[in-house]
């Protein structure tokens, strides 16, 4: 996994993914007591940065293999990203989603043309086993939500944009606060910044009770969350960082920040009232970390 892969992903995404802006607000700067810029990936296709990684991974497949279709598991955002990218490539997609995922995300994934297979997350059903079985039975390519080099590369294109946009604003040194689950976005941005903006560093932001990445970086080894992976910030709740993402974050990221549910909700309100942005809780944690 390297910078060249991220730059190649940016070329494949050109004309497909949206280049989201870097926004600012004097009101937000006043609350934070510092200059704050917001990269609103809620304006990306399907409302999430996950489209970047999905397109990157699917577009990188051999055409004959891609034609057989793809399979993914997700609580919603990766699901929708893969569903749309697969439809745009003209290939079938099967998405494994928990029964307790937000109903809107399940409906949206189906509306994008994917076959949705639901499983009982609370009951301990193993989504990996379901994915492996369906992949083998149908010849589908598994697109993991974060532990896939081409997915990481796609998410890293966000970092390339941040580096260029920050430079245009005269910013060369800054902390880049990244909402973090398994670490696909965080590790991709960290690699992009290392190559294009070495004065900037990525820092993982996680919701209370689900700080596996922060604890893993602190201990130097992968730490896991015990108990159900269910909470307000469902979009970024994972059991542990990925085998691919963790070494990158360990090497390149600054210390992380844990955000409470109340802080995430407050950040959602401020994003809407001051920037007219609709952010879900998992996406609002980065702004919350800057504000509180």
C-alpha positions as MATLAB code, in Angstrom:
seq = 'XXXXXXXXXXXXXXXXXXXXXXXXXXXXXXXXXXXXXXXXXXXXXXXXXXXXXXXXXXXXXXXXXXXXXXXXXXXXXXXXXXXXXXXXXXXXXXXXXXXXXXXXXXXXXXXXXXXXXXXXXXXXXXXXXXXXXXXXXXXXXXXXXXXXXXXXXXXXXXXXXXXXXXXXXXXXXXXXXXXXXXXXXXXXXXXXXXXXXXXXXXXXXXXXXXXXXXXXXXXXXXXXXXXXXXXXXXXXXXXXXXXXXXXXXXXXXXXXXXXXXXXXXXXXXXXXXXXXXXXXXXXXXXXXXXXX';
ca = [
       0.000    0.000    0.000;
       1.627    3.255   -1.116;
       1.088    6.751   -2.467;
       1.270    5.564   -6.082;
      -1.838    3.444   -5.531;
      -3.737    6.463   -4.212;
      -2.693    8.588   -7.171;
      -3.743    5.785   -9.545;
      -7.107    5.571   -7.774;
      -7.546    9.322   -8.261;
      -7.058    8.846  -12.000;
      -9.652    6.060  -12.117;
     -12.093    8.168  -10.094;
     -11.714   11.221  -12.316;
     -15.052   12.020  -13.911;
     -16.892    9.675  -11.561;
     -16.341   10.754   -7.955;
     -17.048   14.275   -6.778;
     -14.272   16.606   -5.641;
     -15.859   17.844   -2.423;
     -15.016   21.375   -1.233;
     -13.154   22.565    1.836;
     -15.570   24.791    3.768;
     -15.120   27.248    6.613;
     -17.314   29.388    8.858;
     -16.373   32.317   11.131;
     -18.991   31.056   13.591;
     -17.354   27.630   13.808;
     -13.907   29.203   14.110;
     -15.180   31.253   17.057;
     -16.567   28.206   18.875;
     -13.415   26.189   18.280;
     -11.041   29.027   19.063;
      -9.018   28.194   15.984;
      -9.298   28.084   12.224;
     -11.395   25.093   11.147;
     -12.015   23.684    7.676;
     -14.652   21.045    6.938;
     -14.390   18.491    4.126;
     -18.069   17.551    3.595;
     -17.984   14.022    2.208;
     -21.722   13.923    2.867;
     -21.850   15.669   -0.537;
     -20.149   12.691   -2.202;
     -22.218   10.223   -4.238;
     -24.421    8.150   -1.877;
     -23.667   10.690    0.883;
     -20.369    9.204    2.005;
     -16.657    8.919    1.192;
     -17.275    5.170    0.871;
     -18.129    5.628   -2.808;
     -14.483    6.493   -3.473;
     -13.166    3.204   -2.151;
     -15.927    1.187   -3.775;
     -15.298    2.674   -7.218;
     -11.547    2.306   -6.810;
     -11.778   -1.378   -5.876;
     -14.346   -2.354   -8.510;
     -12.601   -0.425  -11.286;
      -9.308   -2.164  -10.430;
     -10.741   -5.673  -10.953;
      -9.923   -7.634  -14.092;
     -12.878   -7.046  -16.470;
     -13.706  -10.765  -16.756;
     -13.674  -11.188  -12.974;
     -15.627   -7.958  -12.438;
     -18.348   -9.102  -14.842;
     -19.270  -11.957  -12.470;
     -20.248   -9.407   -9.822;
     -19.162   -8.210   -6.407;
     -20.158   -8.822   -2.806;
     -19.698   -6.652    0.286;
     -20.811   -6.404    3.903;
     -21.748   -3.136    5.537;
     -24.162   -1.422    7.913;
     -24.980    1.087    5.196;
     -22.466    3.488    3.684;
     -20.082    0.964    2.113;
     -23.169   -0.948    0.998;
     -24.518    2.021   -0.923;
     -21.112    2.911   -2.348;
     -20.567   -0.601   -3.686;
     -24.141   -0.816   -4.988;
     -23.801    2.398   -6.991;
     -20.283    1.691   -8.262;
     -21.339   -1.808   -9.331;
     -24.383   -0.454  -11.153;
     -22.224    2.119  -12.937;
     -19.891   -0.684  -14.025;
     -22.870   -2.747  -15.184;
     -22.205   -5.663  -12.829;
     -24.355   -7.319  -10.137;
     -23.815   -6.605   -6.449;
     -24.795   -8.590   -3.368;
     -24.684   -6.685   -0.079;
     -24.780   -8.355    3.340;
     -26.346   -6.021    5.892;
     -27.369   -6.420    9.553;
     -31.092   -6.590   10.221;
     -30.772   -3.655   12.630;
     -29.063   -1.358   10.114;
     -30.914    1.928    9.505;
     -33.939    1.088    7.375;
     -33.231    4.007    5.037;
     -29.769    2.633    4.243;
     -31.187   -0.821    3.514;
     -33.863    0.681    1.253;
     -31.345    2.920   -0.523;
     -29.016   -0.006   -1.167;
     -31.842   -1.967   -2.761;
     -32.913    1.093   -4.755;
     -29.402    1.247   -6.213;
     -29.942   -2.200   -7.686;
     -28.126   -4.432   -5.212;
     -29.409   -7.703   -3.805;
     -29.508   -7.263   -0.018;
     -28.974  -10.244    2.289;
     -29.852   -9.490    5.926;
     -28.266  -11.206    8.929;
     -28.792  -11.189   12.700;
     -25.871   -9.136   14.021;
     -27.210   -9.040   17.577;
     -27.552  -12.824   17.548;
     -23.905  -13.314   16.683;
     -24.318  -14.476   13.079;
     -20.956  -14.302   11.259;
     -21.188  -11.994    8.247;
     -17.739  -13.103    7.060;
     -18.969  -16.698    6.798;
     -21.995  -15.574    4.794;
     -19.801  -13.499    2.512;
     -17.289  -16.295    1.943;
     -20.051  -18.791    1.139;
     -21.902  -16.564   -1.321;
     -18.652  -15.461   -2.926;
     -17.641  -19.078   -3.530;
     -21.090  -20.153   -4.738;
     -21.535  -17.307   -7.222;
     -17.973  -16.386   -8.146;
     -18.335  -12.889   -6.669;
     -15.380  -10.664   -5.754;
     -15.413   -9.587   -2.116;
     -14.985   -5.835   -1.601;
     -14.098   -5.436    2.077;
     -15.176   -2.163    3.736;
     -11.678   -1.083    4.805;
      -9.114   -3.906    4.752;
      -8.562   -3.816    0.990;
      -5.669   -1.949   -0.636;
      -7.774   -0.558   -3.473;
     -10.463    0.597   -1.031;
      -7.820    2.338    1.092;
      -6.406    3.920   -2.065;
      -9.830    5.230   -3.041;
     -10.424    6.719    0.392;
      -6.948    8.239    0.210;
      -8.027   10.424   -2.706;
      -9.817   12.488   -0.057;
      -6.382   13.239    1.386;
      -5.013   14.304   -1.997;
      -7.851   16.819   -2.281;
      -7.315   18.057    1.280;
      -3.610   18.619    0.608;
      -4.282   20.660   -2.538;
      -7.210   22.611   -1.086;
      -5.397   23.418    2.161;
      -2.377   24.650    0.222;
      -4.666   26.963   -1.762;
      -5.846   28.378    1.585;
      -2.261   28.931    2.707;
      -2.343   26.044    5.188;
       0.751   23.851    5.292;
       0.691   22.564    8.882;
      -2.489   21.258   10.515;
      -4.149   18.349   12.236;
      -6.621   16.537    9.994;
      -9.347   15.051   12.197;
     -10.801   11.966   10.534;
     -13.916   10.035   11.546;
     -12.572    6.537   12.051;
     -14.019    3.029   12.125;
     -11.786    0.322   10.692;
      -9.321    2.891    9.434;
      -9.733    2.840    5.655;
     -10.278    6.590    5.377;
      -7.815    7.477    8.131;
      -4.969    5.365    6.761;
      -5.609    6.492    3.190;
      -5.596   10.160    4.172;
      -2.479    9.646    6.296;
      -0.588    8.180    3.327;
      -1.771   10.943    0.995;
      -0.707   13.652    3.440;
       2.689   12.031    3.948;
       3.353   12.398    0.236;
       1.618   15.686   -0.575;
       1.398   17.642    2.702;
       4.051   16.396    5.150;
       3.287   19.245    7.547;
      -0.206   17.860    8.122;
      -1.085   14.746   10.128;
      -4.191   12.609   10.348;
      -5.749   11.938   13.752;
      -8.458    9.285   14.250;
     -11.719   10.386   15.870;
     -13.920    7.680   17.388;
     -17.199    7.526   19.351;
     -17.239    6.760   23.051;
     -17.138    3.063   23.817;
     -15.724    2.187   20.406;
     -12.174    3.539   20.518;
     -10.425    0.424   19.205;
      -8.149    2.346   16.825;
      -7.050    4.859   19.447;
      -6.316    2.120   21.970;
      -4.514    0.073   19.322;
      -2.222    2.947   18.379;
      -1.504    3.597   22.061;
      -0.665   -0.052   22.817;
       1.142   -0.749   19.570;
      -1.024   -3.759   18.754;
      -4.529   -4.377   17.464;
      -7.124   -4.046   20.233;
     -10.708   -5.272   19.929;
     -14.047   -3.999   21.164;
     -15.940   -6.438   23.353;
     -19.706   -6.573   23.259;
     -22.166   -5.673   20.476;
     -20.859   -3.265   17.830;
     -24.037   -1.192   17.904;
     -24.397    2.491   18.784;
     -25.440    5.969   17.696;
     -22.433    6.367   15.397;
     -23.134    3.062   13.623;
     -21.355    4.148   10.436;
     -17.938    4.083   12.131;
     -18.333    1.320   14.694;
     -16.043   -1.660   14.140;
     -14.665   -4.413   16.348;
     -11.035   -3.558   15.569;
      -8.811   -1.772   13.045;
      -7.827   -3.688    9.928;
      -4.698   -5.740    9.391;
      -3.777   -3.427    6.508;
      -4.931   -0.134    7.991;
      -3.438   -0.460   11.469;
       0.287   -0.435   10.555;
      -0.258    2.688    8.458;
      -2.098    4.495   11.244;
       0.424    3.365   13.846;
       3.254    4.848   11.766;
       1.649    8.057   10.547;
      -1.235    9.192   12.768;
      -1.215   11.601   15.667;
      -3.106   10.850   18.886;
      -6.801   10.197   18.507;
      -9.786   11.800   20.212;
     -12.894   10.144   21.667;
     -16.190   11.998   21.150;
     -19.355   11.543   23.216;
     -22.750   10.939   21.657;
     -23.924   14.312   22.964;
     -20.987   16.050   21.273;
     -21.698   14.261   17.990;
     -25.345   15.366   18.111;
     -24.343   18.952   18.875;
     -21.937   18.943   15.933;
     -24.704   17.667   13.652;
     -26.874   20.591   14.709;
     -24.120   23.149   14.141;
     -23.271   21.672   10.729;
     -26.881   22.069    9.678;
     -27.519   25.484   11.197;
     -24.265   27.124   10.080;
     -23.242   25.238    6.943;
     -26.584   23.759    5.816;
     -24.945   20.331    5.822;
     -26.807   17.182    6.835;
     -24.311   14.919    8.606;
     -24.968   11.589   10.294;
     -23.524   11.015   13.790;
     -20.542    9.013   12.566;
     -19.646   11.748   10.120;
     -20.084   14.527   12.680;
     -17.554   13.201   15.197;
     -14.639   14.905   13.434;
     -16.325   18.306   13.653;
     -17.242   17.566   17.270;
     -13.582   16.889   18.068;
     -12.629   20.271   16.613;
     -15.367   22.101   18.513;
     -15.325   20.445   21.927;
];
